[in-house]
Amino acid sequence: RTRTSTLRGGLVRDILVGQDELDNTTSSLNRDSYMVVTLLFLLGLVMMAITVERLIHLYKLTRYTASLDGLDLITIAVPPALPATVTFGLVFAIARLRAKKILCIRSSAVAQAAWVKTFCFDKTGTLTEEGLDVRLILGVDRSDRANPRFADPITDEEGSHMASKVSDKLRKVMAGCHSLSFLNGEMVGDALDLQLFLVTGWALTEKSPSLESEKGSGKRIKVHFTASESPLQDSKKLHVVRVFDFKPELARMATLAVDSEGNTPVFLVKGAPEIVATLCRKSTLPPDLSGVLALYAKQGFRVLGLARREFEDTRISDLMKAPRVALEAQLEFLGLAVFANILKEDTAQVISDLSNKSGIRCVMVTGDHSRTALSVAKQCGIVAEDAPVLVGDVETRPNGTSLKFYDVGKVSETFVRQEEVVSILEENPVYRVVLTGGAFNYLLRGESFLSRSELGLNRLFDKCLRECPVFARMSASDKSELVTLLKSRLGSGVGMCGDGANDAGALREAHVGVSLCKPDEGDATASLAAPLTSRILSISAVKHAIVEGRAAAAASVASFEFMLGYSIIQLSSVYILYSLGLTYGDGQFLFADLFLIIPLGVLMGRTNASPNLAKTLPPQRLWDVRVLLPAIFHSFTMVAVQLLALKLVYEHNLECDGSFIQSQIDRSHDLFVRCPQASAIFLVVNFQYLLACIVYNIGPPYRALFVRNVSFTSTFVALTGLCALVLFYANSGFLPILDVVDLPMDFRKELGLVAMLNWTVSLGGQILIDYVSHKYINGRTR
């Protein structure tokens, strides 16, 4: 494979082009916004047609002048500032994430985080600490060659004497089977390799002289590195000449080395114990290997199997050309290395917040043993401590491979028929299932050729995808496949959090990929694949991403609602005035747009996210009841208040009669501005703009209360004071640019009362709508 068909090539493609462009899909929220804008445009078009005809026939304006005035209705109906204000919430959310040391290379991932319902987590380095301590070494006692058994464990309590009590063969595997190197004079590499090597007390040298392949041949073999027991010239040495890097799909790594003792080639292997065991001679395997492995894995330890093979009568030049399969045959099993897998401090709390407070399904996807994964899952809360668990794995026999399930509390009890497992899960919802990579692939590959009699297998796979909390012994491709399946089967947002190259494919496939990566980390493949990279190695980054994503989504919807409300308010008021032969003055339009709409539209997006996760998701459609009801309610309320203000003008006999308005139009050949009707509606509408900004931006449950947005609140208070000043004092002598005519103070006070009534009804209605709609959403999700 070449170019973008490779893993790293695909990562580069996604960075340069972006997944949004590759998907060619538009979110439902964006589609709805385009639809609403189209409807507003059509509404403006209809109102323009009616207005133009009315202005021509009733007020005798020329068709050109009437058409220019009518075009104002279209520009008002579709505000040009709409696209900018909708994106401000996302921009500020990304800035807040950056302040928390979470970097973003694809902004759409932050928006998609708002609707994530399932989040997958790698285990080592993500849920648990990256640094693994060697807890004990378990060698094999071969005093009785016919019956090998595990020797007494050598624990970390031995301290520096731990290595001296390990057998020479086992110590050499620990010292020579790794891919460590030096960077700026410091030994770097996989944390597990590093800890195991340091236990031996050996020294590592990268710049080693080449070896002669055969005496007198003159051919030299490059040495990757040399591991020495001590700096002395005649000390034990391992010259590693061939390195087989760790591959997730193989679950092991290996090296070919030349042992200085006897100049003998040795093949060293380290990896998943159950995989390494299949490569070893059965006569070297302790009979209780499975039981011992399960015992340590159940306690949450990470376990590695160690093995080797000597080639006494084979030339090193021949081994350099031999395939890996040939080298890995007939190995000698040497023992187990057991590592402590410590949970990170905040892991349990974050998992609790995500699953209990927000209802997000948390899934562990790891390459470790199923028992180890289950133990950690119970520690962090992904699986309840007292929950009964069925572990699904494959069993290979001469007549084929079968899928078997066993209860971890009743190892002897095995469920053969998959239909039984489905019925158990349906009848006992407390049961949880743990699937291994083998079982996952068995179900996945078998699904495409199921017969009618095997439909239970399909039901089981579907149920596991929807409910299984732990997937163990998963390779990098398995993780990627799982995320892809979850996306297609669940039909909802899926996230992935990981820290290594094994997680890169899954991070790329997920709607929201969060990589945990230090700035100076050598292998940054995960950060290249993920749209979000946290410099703080904690899954709290996932919570921050979801919280900010929901805040950004809520802010975008609120901004859209505000701009929609602004359009409706101005469109209805201008249409009312046009029907009377009146219009706003240029100063009045400028005051509303420049001093009220733009500052508040920009600053409302700065409201911080709510620190608490809500059970419900923010609206994903503009047709959502939480969006539709307030929009309809406030639109009718605003128009009603405008008509009430106009009614007060007539009740106080302050209006300009039709003949006077017509005479002014005939004189100026344009619509009249300085009239009590226009001034009254203008003074009330200013407060409606401010009101629309508040009712759609109260804050909770996805954002903090708007008063915590200091810049927005201070600007809002200042503009409210300015509008009050205009209401009570603007006239031909004070602020003449606003074209407000002289009005009695009593009348101005009544307009103020009308504005207060508007605020009371709208705010009370909004609170009631929020309460009812969230009750409806909560009831529906339950």
C-alpha positions, 0 to 999 in steps of 0.5 A: 500500500502507498500514499493515502491508503497507508495509516500515516498517509491517511492521517496526513490526508485528514490533516491537509484536507479535513474529514468534513470535506471528505465526508461531504455531509452537513450536520442537521443543525446546519441544514435546518439553519439554511432552511430557516434562512430560506423561509425568512427570505421567502417571507421577506420576499412576500412582504416586499411584494405586498409592500411595494404594491401598497406604496405604489397604489396607496402612497403614490411612490414611484416603482423605483423608490417603492422597490428600494424600500421593499428591498430593505425587508429582504435584507432585514429578514436575512441579517448579514451578521448571522453567519458570524454570530453563529460561529462565535460560540465555537471560536470562544469554546476552542479558545477556552480549550486551548487555555486548558492545554487542549489543542484543536486541529479540526473545529467541527470535532468540538461541535460534534462533542456536544452530541456524543453518547458513547465514549471509548477509552484505551486503558494503559496511559489513558485510564491508568498511569503510563509508568508501569512498575515491575511488581514481580518476576515469575520464572519457571523451575525446571528441576524436574524437566518432565514437570515444569512449574512456576518458581517462587515469585521474585517481588519488588520488595527485593529492591536492587537484588531483584535481578540477581535472583532472576535466572540468567536466561530470563534476565537476558530476555529482559535486557535484550528484547526491547526497542529502547534508544537514546535521545539527547543522552536519555534512554527513551522508548516504551515505558514497559520496555524501559522498566523491565530493562532497568530491573536487570541493571544492565547497560545499553550501548547504541553505537556498537561495532559490527559483527563478523557473520562468519570467521574469515568471511569478511562480511559484517552484520550491523548491530542495532544495540548492545546490552552489557551486564557491566562496563567490563570488557569480558562481561556478558553481552547481547549484540542485537542484530535484528529487531521485530517491533511490537505489532498490536495484531501479533501482540508481541515483539522479538529480537535476534541477538548474539550472546557473547557467551559461546557466540550463540545466536538467540531469539528473544520474545516478549508479549501477551502470555497466551500468545507467547505460549502458543509459540512455545514447546508444550514441554516447557509450559507450566500446567497451571499457566492459565490459572496463574495468569488469570489470578494476576490479571484479575487483580488488575496487573499487566502480565507479559510472557517471556521466551527464547530460542537458541540456535547452536548449529545455525549461522547468524547470516542464515538467521538474518534472512529467515522469516519471523515465523521460522524463528518464532517456532519451538520457543522455550517458555521462561516465565512472566513479568507482572506490572502494577497498573495504577489508576490515575487519580481523576479517572474514577471521578471523570467516568462517574461524571460522564456515565452517571451525571450525563448518561454517556456510555463509557467503554474500555477498549484495550489490548490487555488481558480480559481479566486485567481490563475487567479489574481496572473497569471495576476500579474506575466505575465502567463496570459496577463492583458487584456486577456479574460478568460474562467473558466471551472468548474464542476456543480453538480446537482441531475441528474449528474455532468456537465462541465460548462464554463463562461467568467470571464467578463461575469459571467452570460454567460455559454457555455454548449456545449464543441464544442462551447468552442473549436470553440471560442478558435480557432476563438479567439486565445487571449482567455485563459482557466482556468481549476479547478481540478474538470473540469480536472478530468471530462475531464480526466475520461470522455476521456476513454469512449467517444462516437463518438458524444462526440469527441469535449470533447476530442478535448477540453481536448487536447487543454487545455493540450496544451494551458491552462495557469492555473489549479486551485483547483488541488490536489497533485494527480491531479498535478502529473497526469497533469505533466504525461499527459503533458509529454506524449501528448506534446512529449517535456520536462516538468518541475515542480517547487514547495515547498511543499509536495503537489508538491512531486509527480509532481516534481518526474514525471517531466523531471526537478523537482526544489524544493524550500526548506530552509536548516532547513525546517521541511518538506523536501518531495519536496526536496527528490522528486526533482532532483534539490533543491534550497536553495534560495526560488525563481523561478530564480532557474528555469531560472538558471537550464535551462540556465545551462542545455542548456550550458551543452548540447551545451558544450557536443555537442561542445566537441563531435564535437571537438573530432570528428574533432580531430579524422578526422584531425589525421585520415586523416593526418596519412592515407595520411602519411601511403600512402607515407610510412611515419608516425608520430613519438612518440613525435609528437603523444605525443605532440598533445595528451598531450599538445594540445587535453587534456588541451583544451578538459578539459577547454573548458567545463568551459565556463560559460552559457550565461546569456540570454535565446535564443528562440531556443533549443540546438541541441538534435540530432547529425544529427541536421543541426547546428551540421552536416553542420559544421562537414562536412564543417570543415572535408573537409577543414582540409583535403584540407589544409593538401593536400595543405601543402603536395603540397607545399613540392613537389613544393619546391622540399623538398620531400624524393623520394620513393626509399629513403623512401623504403630504410629506411623502409627496414633498420628499418623494420618500417615506416619512420618518419624524412621526410619533408612530415611528418614534414610539415603535422605535423606543419600544423595539430597542428594549425588545432587542435587549430582551431577545438577547437575554431570553435566549442566553439565560445559560443553564444547563449547558452554559453558565448563568449569563451574569457570569459573562462579565463583558456581556453583562456590563455591556448589557447594563450599559446599553439598557441604560442608554436605551432608557436615556433615549426613551425618556430624553431623546427629542429634536434637541437631544440626540437629533440623529435618532429622529425621535419627535417630542413626546410627553413624559407621561407617554414615555413612561407608559412606553417604559411600562409596556417594555417592562410588561414585555420583559416580564411576560417573555422572561416568565414564558421562557422560564416556563417553556424551559421547565416544560420542554426539559421535563418532556425531553427527560421523560422521553430519554428515560 
